[in-house]
């Protein structure tokens, strides 16, 4: 066992779809999310900064190509998610960012499918507001804003774990379903994480602006910690 209190058991992210995850407790502690995220951010500072810069450049180049939006961006996003999980588990390497290309078909279909489905679900929450804008009905649009805000706070955060499940072997539909199911007991804590995110980013901006980079890492790693606490690691770890 590691002497580092912030280092959870290592995980083998190459499990088969539908494989069991063990060690999770079906809930998470917000304080631990913050402490895990803070510790992992500074313990891996040069690594995640390099991966972030290269990943952002790769995303931009992929988008510029046009077709890369569909064929490259989801695979890079898969690798970035994989890297985040590995960093939390104390096993991250720079090459993790491009790990999706070694399993291109699985990574592309899984992440692209998940992105599309989550986006479509989000559109459902925006539908009334969009209808109000289309018809010019101010009352309908006002009601739609409330519905959209409620949807964004109570529904969308519960789908966030789906991306982690995809990286750990689930198909998109199963990943979204499983994310919804496992986050039920902690749905109000997810709302707290949603609120904390912008506050941490704002604090980073106040820290001479450059503080926004570690702030972004802390926010992302909070969600990784919440996932690991709730779900655990692969049974083969």
N, C-alpha and C positions, 0 to 999 in steps of 0.2 A: 504494500500500500504506500502511496506517495506521502511524503511529509508535507506536501502542499495542501492545505485544507480546501483550496479552491479547485483542486484537480479531481474531477470525478473519474470513475472507471473509464478506461479506453473503450472505444466502440469500433466494431468492424462494420463499416457502412456498406459492405458488399453482400449483405444478406439477400436471400431470395424474397420476391414479393410475398407479402402476407406473413413473413416470419415474425416470431414473437420478439417483443421488446420487454426487457425485464429491469427491475430495480426502480421503476417509477412508482410514485405514491398517489397518482391520480389528482394531484393538486400541486401548488407551488407556493413558496414563500417569497413575497416581494422584496424583503430585505436581502435575502440570499441572491435573488436575481441581480440586484444592484451590486452586491459585494463580488459576486462571480464576474459580472461584466467589467467592473472596475479593475479587478485583479488581472483578468485575462487581457484587457486592453493594454495595460502597461507592461505586462510580462511579454507580450508579443508585438510591441510597438513597431519596430522596424519592419517586421514581417507583414503585418496587416496593412501598413501604410504602402509598402511596395506592391502588394497584391491589389489594393484598392486603386492605386494610380494606373497600374497596368490593366486591370479589369475595366476601369472607366475608359481608357484609351481603346481597348479592344471592342468595347460596346459601341463607342463612337464610330470606329472604322467599320464595324458590322452594319450599323445603321446607314452609313454613307453608301454602302454598296446596294442598299435597297433590299435585295433578296436576303441579305444577312439578318434582317429583322426577324424573319421566320426560321432561317436555317442555322444561325449562329448565336443570336442573342439568348435564346432559351438555354442553349448548352453552356454558355458562359455563366448564365444565372444559376444553372445547376451546379457548376463548379464553385461559384461564390458561396452558395448555400452549403455545399460540401465542406468548403474551407472553414466556414463559420462553426460548423459542428465539430470538425477536427480540432480547431483552435480551442474550443471549450473543453474538448477531451484531452488536450495536451499533446496532440499528434500532428499538428498542422505543418504543411510544407508548401513552399511557393507553388510547386507543380499542381497542387490540389485545385487551383483555379481552372486548370484546363483538363481536369480528370474526366469531365463529361465526354470529351472527344474520344476517349478510349472505349466508351460504351455509347457511341453516338446515337444510335437509334433509340435506345432505352431512355437516355437523357433527354433527347429532343422531344419525343412523344410524351414522356412524363411531364416535363416542365411546361412545354407549350400547351398541352391539354389542361394542366392545372391553371395556368395563367388565363386561358380562354374561359374556362368554367367559372373561375372566381370573378372574372370581369363581367360575365353574363349575369351572375348572381347580383353583382353590384348594380348593374343596370336596372334590375328589378326594383331595387331600393330607390333609384332615381326616376323611375317611370312616371310617377305622378307629377313630380316637378317638371320633367321634360314635357309632359302633356300640357301643363299650365303655360310653359313658355311657348309651345307650339300654337296653342289656341289664344294666347294673350289673356288668359283668365288669371287675374292677380290672386284671387282667393284660392284657386286650385294650386297655383304655384306656391303660395304661402304654406298650404297644407303639405304640399310635396316637399318643401324644405324641411319641415318638421319630421316627416317620414324618413327622408334621406338621412338626416342627422341621427335619428334613432337607429336606423339601419346600420349606419357607419359605426355607431358605438356598441350596439348589442349583437350584431350579426357578423359583420366583416372581420372583427378581431378573432372570432371563433374559427375562422377559416385559415388563419395564418399558419398553423401547424401543418397544413396540407403540404406546403412546399418542403418541409423537413421530411414528412412521410414519403413524398415522391423520391427524394434523394436516398431514403433508406429502403426503397424497393417497392412502394405501393403504386398501383395504377392511379391515374388522376381522380376518378370517381370514388374509389375506395379511400384515397388519401383525404379528400374533402369530407367524406362521410365520417371517417375516423377522427379527423380534426374536430368536427362538430360534436361528436359524441364524447371525446375525452375532455373537452374544455367546458362541458356543462357545469361541473361542480365549482369551477373557478372563473365563471363568466364575469363576475364583478371585479375580480382581480385583474382580468384582462383589460377592463375599462380603465383601471388605475394605470396599467402600463401604457395604454393609449394616451392618457393625460400626461404621464411623466415624460414621454418621448419629446414633445415640443418644448417642454420646460428645460430638459437637459440640453437640447440643441440651442435654445436661447442663451442658456448659461455659457455654453461653448462660444457663442458669438461675442458675449461680453468679455471673454478671456482673450482679448486682442485678436478676435476673429479666428485665428489659427486653431483655437480651442475647439472649433466646430468639428474638426476631423476626429479627434478622440471622442468627442461627444456622440458623433454618429456611430462610432464603433461600440460605445457603451450601450446606446439604445438598441442596436442590433443584437448584441450579445445578451442583453436582458431577456429578449425573446428566446434566444437559444437556451439560456439557463432555465427559463420557464418550461420550455419543451422537455428538456432533459429531466427536470425534477418531476414533471407530470408523467412522462412516458417511460423514461429510463433509457437504457442502452440495449444494443442487440444481444440476443441470447448467447451468441458465440463469443462475446467480448470476455 
